[in-house]
Amino acid sequence: MKLIYDLSFEDLENYLIENGLKAFRAKQIFKWLYEKRIDSFEQMSDISNSLKEQLNRDFIINEFEVVKRQESKDGTIKFLFKLNDGALIETVLMVFDYGYSACISSEVGCNMGCKFCASGLLKKQRDLTAGEIVLQVLSLQKYLDTKDKRLDNIVVMGTGEPFDNYDNVLKALSIINSPYGLQIGARHISISTCGIVPMIRKFANEKVQYNLAVSLHAANDLLRSELMPINKAYNLESLMDALSYYSEFNNRRITFEYLLIAGLNNHEKDADDLARYLKGKNAYINLIPYNEVKENPYRSTSDEETLAFYDMLKKRGIAVTLRQKRGTDIDAACGQLRAKEMIK
């Protein structure tokens, strides 16, 4: 059976109509699911018992099992969830000055093979359904409900490549963004891709207001191909062509994520490469201190090296932000907790 969370508002209306019921019931059901955040159909007090029975026959409403929860001194909480088929995924809750942010996964495992990433230690098993993506966000919001707090931002930046599971990710975000769903504004939702060029072009044509982030990590093809195999299929030139196409349609500033890896991509030459690559573009660099993974040889830059590279970019006129380190006292790297659980 499907998760009830797999249904968009329009899907639910169609389901009701196909079963001889009134479409307006969709608003009632969505309100119970996403505003009141109930965990059983029996709690829906304003729908008939026959409809509750039908929903129970056709859909699953259960929550994920929490296999492990790690809490950092900085407030970051990493959840390891078990899905209905036994698969494990990670979801992270982060607290910033501007509020709470959820980092959610889009796949069980990942096939992109980025050399620095813990997610790639275990290959992709399957896509997450739209409902499994939605339920990650809903689970974090239910946790925050106990503290009278609300999720402010969503980043699809966890395990998996979102554009490798394009339809389910976009459907899930439409539910999260819906005025009948979790009502998180489109401009508070970001999708991070490693650079699948055809899907960036497809995304451009959606004309949605979600933010687009690109995992860059190097601005020359030789180094980027070493770090990210996707660059061998879609090199930096083809990537920028697709992003220029995206900008024509959306006029949105693009975020380039740049992991700082000691001795590898934090030199003056790397800053020069970035300056050339971004020249004239409506974009900025988000510098991210690398969270080390023991199975990989890469190491994080020191605070001094991080600030030095930040200054190099500023001197070259590049718009740049520096992300705070989060969860360094727990399994902070993306996919690291899941990999540790499965490899042990």
C-alpha angles and dihedrals in degrees: 000000000000126000110252085231089066089074121090117212089262091048090054093048090051091047091053094047092048088054094051095257133127117270092222088073087075091072091051093049094046090050091054093046101043108019102035091025097211121180102213135043089231089071091064096101099179099056127078124265089239091058091047089052091049092050090050090052095049106033145041118225100175123131125238119270111246105227094178138355122198122192123198127210088244092060097260113141122196117199124199106203128194114216125215092267092050096258117141127227135174127230124180131206115202129185121213135169088265095050143271123335129192122211107201135190125235102191141028098250125340136255099195092095099211104181097223098047128098090206090070093057087084117041125234114284098180147322120276114243119241088254093053089053092048092046091058089060093042091051092054091047090052088052090051090048087070087061096040090245133129135217110250104182140025126203120186091210104116128099114336137029108277094209089054086064095034104153096046093046094050091046092050092050091051088057093046090048097041118116085229093045130053091317097221108159119248092237088057091058123083131187118203120204132180088220115282096174101201091051092049088056091047090049090052090060092054089071091207123154098235115125118252121218125184124205101227109156093166134033098206123074097229096057095036091052089051091053100033121031090199087075090068089063098036112023127198094270094053090044092054091046089056092046091050088053089050091051092051090061101036110027088212126144112248123223118219113200114213121188111206110226116184115251093357113073106003102085132112088257090056090052089050091050091052092048091053094044096050098038110137094359127129092236145105138205122243106202111210122192107230117250104218122238114201093217090060127067097224123110134201122250118250119252089258093051091046093053091044091056090045088055091048090057094045091052089054092054096252118150103235140171128191116222116220116243110257132194096001091151092056133044091296103167118095110268094005098117092047092048092049091051094049099040097046 
